[in-house]
Amino acid sequence: MGKTKRRGISKTLRMEVFKRDAFKCVYCGKKPEDGAVLEIDHLTPVAKGGKDDIFNLVTSCLDCNRGKGAKELSDQTALEKQRNEMERLNKRLNHLKGLKQWRDELSKLEDSEIDFFVSEMEAAYNVSLTELGIKKAKKMVRKYTLEMCVSLISELPVEKIPEEYKGRCIEYMEKCLAIKSVETEKPHLKDVFYIRKILLNNFDVDRHEKAEITREIEVNLLAGTSKNWLIECARECASVWQFLKWLREDS
């Protein structure tokens, strides 16, 4: 029976060894830019039972590898290489442990924040959240922060919840938080919505008209038009189109 053909060192393992040894020969220090052709060498030769593992592999140039043959490096060199490799692996392991601990602690903190928000909400509105409601609460805390969510509870007592949202207060809170977030990023939108509300109360407005008057009010406010003048126009105009005409004539 013939000998079993020995499998070579994988490309991935070869690259790991090259990276560890900074792409230079451990015997003479030469690099590819010095004209060296790099190979993988065994600290303990295969002929003497050396294995194809990273602790027994080093980077060698073609000249040093061919000249060394089946001779081993000194024990001190072999130990130094293995010690360096162990230090590198330990650093990576400690880094991963640190990341896992940080992730676990963050998850515990997030769970505590969500539990607190849910308990505050259930007490304030005398409700018991379903599994879907708790998922929505978790999404709100992640998106808007615990402080913003809890603050809204104190700003929005149960009597201010619209009748159509009774029993679905978390949906109304989602809506309020979205508006509040936009107004925080763009403070002028609070005035835009106030002026637009005057028009919506006085006239029937379709979706396209609503978008147009919102845009025109915002453009005028950002251009420096007086908020009080816009409010007066919204109250005095005979139609939405007259309001838009006044705004465009003024600009």
C-alpha positions in Angstrom: 0.0 0.0 0.0 1.4 3.4 -1.0 1.9 6.3 1.4 -1.0 8.7 2.1 -0.3 12.0 0.4 0.2 14.8 3.0 -2.1 17.7 2.9 -0.5 21.1 2.5 -0.9 24.2 4.7 -4.1 26.1 4.0 -3.9 29.6 2.4 -5.7 31.0 5.4 -3.2 29.6 7.9 -0.3 30.7 5.7 -1.6 34.3 5.7 -2.0 34.3 9.5 1.6 33.3 9.9 2.8 35.9 7.5 0.7 38.6 9.3 2.0 37.5 12.7 5.6 37.7 11.5 5.1 41.1 9.8 5.8 39.6 6.3 9.5 39.1 7.0 11.9 36.1 7.4 12.4 35.2 11.1 16.0 34.1 10.3 17.5 37.0 8.3 14.8 39.7 8.5 14.4 40.1 4.8 11.1 41.2 3.3 9.6 40.9 -0.2 10.7 44.5 -0.9 14.3 43.3 -0.3 13.9 40.7 -2.9 13.0 37.8 -0.6 10.5 35.1 -1.6 8.6 34.2 1.6 7.6 30.6 2.5 6.3 28.8 5.6 8.8 26.9 7.7 8.3 24.5 10.6 10.0 25.1 13.9 10.0 21.4 14.5 10.5 19.8 11.1 7.7 17.5 9.8 10.3 14.7 9.6 10.6 14.9 13.4 6.9 15.0 14.0 6.3 18.7 13.6 2.6 19.7 13.1 0.9 22.2 10.7 -0.3 24.4 13.5 0.4 28.2 14.0 2.6 27.5 17.0 5.0 25.4 14.9 5.0 27.6 11.8 7.2 30.6 11.0 7.9 32.9 8.0 11.1 32.1 6.2 12.6 33.4 2.9 13.4 30.9 0.2 17.2 31.0 0.8 17.0 30.5 4.6 14.4 27.7 4.3 16.4 25.8 1.7 19.6 26.2 3.6 18.1 25.2 7.0 16.7 21.9 5.8 15.5 19.7 8.6 17.4 21.6 11.4 15.4 23.1 14.2 15.6 26.7 15.4 17.0 27.1 18.9 14.7 26.2 21.7 14.8 29.8 22.8 13.6 31.1 19.4 10.8 28.6 19.3 9.7 29.5 22.8 9.8 33.2 22.0 7.6 32.7 18.9 5.1 30.6 20.8 5.1 33.2 23.7 4.4 36.0 21.2 1.6 34.1 19.6 0.0 33.3 23.0 0.2 37.0 24.0 -1.5 38.0 20.7 -4.3 35.4 21.1 -4.8 36.4 24.7 -5.2 40.0 23.8 -7.8 39.1 21.2 -9.6 36.9 23.7 -9.7 39.6 26.4 -11.0 42.1 23.9 -13.8 39.7 22.9 -14.6 39.1 26.6 -14.7 42.8 27.2 -17.1 43.3 24.2 -19.4 40.6 25.4 -19.5 42.0 29.0 -20.2 45.5 27.6 -23.0 44.1 25.4 -24.5 42.1 28.3 -24.4 45.1 30.7 -26.0 47.3 28.0 -28.7 44.8 27.5 -29.5 44.6 31.2 -29.6 48.4 31.4 -32.0 48.6 28.4 -34.3 46.0 29.9 -34.4 47.9 33.2 -35.3 51.1 31.3 -38.0 49.4 29.4 -39.5 47.8 32.5 -39.5 51.2 34.2 -41.2 52.9 31.3 -43.8 50.2 31.0 -44.6 50.3 34.8 -44.9 54.1 34.7 -47.2 54.0 31.7 -49.4 51.3 33.0 -49.8 53.2 36.3 -50.5 56.6 34.6 -53.1 55.3 32.2 -54.5 52.4 34.2 -53.7 49.9 31.4 -52.0 46.5 31.1 -49.8 46.4 28.0 -50.0 43.4 25.7 -46.9 41.7 24.3 -47.3 43.9 21.2 -47.6 47.0 23.4 -44.4 46.1 25.3 -42.6 45.7 21.9 -43.8 49.2 20.9 -42.6 50.5 24.3 -39.2 49.0 23.7 -39.0 50.5 20.3 -40.0 54.0 21.7 -37.3 53.9 24.4 -34.6 52.9 21.9 -35.6 55.5 19.4 -36.5 58.5 21.7 -34.6 57.7 25.0 -36.1 56.9 28.4 -36.0 60.5 29.5 -38.1 61.7 26.6 -40.7 58.9 26.9 -41.1 59.3 30.7 -41.3 63.1 30.3 -44.2 62.7 27.8 -46.2 60.7 30.4 -46.2 63.7 32.8 -47.0 66.1 29.9 -49.8 63.9 28.7 -52.3 63.0 31.5 -55.0 60.5 30.8 -57.7 63.2 30.3 -55.7 64.5 27.3 -55.7 61.2 25.4 -58.3 61.6 22.5 -61.3 59.4 22.7 -60.4 57.4 19.6 -57.1 56.4 21.4 -58.7 55.2 24.6 -57.3 51.8 25.2 -54.6 52.5 22.6 -52.7 55.2 24.5 -49.3 53.8 23.4 -50.2 54.5 19.8 -51.0 58.1 20.6 -47.7 58.4 22.6 -45.8 57.1 19.5 -47.5 59.8 17.4 -46.7 62.6 20.0 -43.1 61.5 20.3 -42.6 61.6 16.6 -44.0 65.1 16.4 -42.0 66.2 19.4 -38.8 64.7 17.9 -39.3 66.6 14.7 -40.0 69.8 16.5 -36.9 69.4 18.6 -34.8 69.0 15.4 -36.7 71.9 13.6 -38.2 74.2 16.2 -39.9 76.4 13.6 -42.3 73.5 12.7 -44.3 74.1 15.8 -45.3 77.5 14.4 -45.8 75.9 11.0 -48.3 73.4 12.4 -50.1 76.0 14.5 -50.7 78.3 11.4 -51.7 75.4 9.3 -54.1 74.2 11.9 -56.0 77.6 11.6 -56.4 77.0 7.9 -57.5 73.4 8.4 -60.1 74.4 10.9 -61.6 77.0 8.5 -61.4 75.2 5.1 -61.6 71.8 3.5 -58.1 70.9 2.4 -57.0 67.9 0.4 -53.7 66.1 0.8 -51.9 68.1 -1.9 -53.2 71.4 -0.7 -52.1 70.5 2.8 -48.6 69.7 1.6 -48.4 73.0 -0.3 -49.5 75.3 2.5 -47.1 73.5 4.9 -44.3 74.1 2.5 -45.2 77.8 1.9 -45.6 78.6 5.6 -42.2 77.0 6.4 -40.4 78.8 3.5 -41.8 82.1 4.7 -40.9 81.5 8.3 -37.3 80.5 7.4 -37.1 83.6 5.2 -37.9 85.8 8.2 -41.6 86.5 7.6 -43.3 87.5 10.9 -45.1 84.7 12.6 -47.8 87.1 13.8 -48.4 88.3 10.2 -48.8 84.7 9.0 -51.3 84.0 11.8 -53.3 87.1 10.9 -53.3 86.0 7.2 -54.5 82.6 8.1 -57.4 84.0 10.2 -58.4 86.7 7.7 -58.1 85.0 4.3 -61.3 83.9 2.5 -59.7 80.8 1.1 -56.6 78.7 1.1 -55.6 80.1 -2.3 -56.0 83.7 -1.1 -53.7 82.8 1.8 -51.1 81.4 -0.6 -51.5 84.4 -2.8 -50.8 86.8 0.1 -47.7 84.8 1.0 -46.3 84.8 -2.5 -47.0 88.4 -3.1 -45.2 89.3 0.2 -42.2 87.3 -0.7 
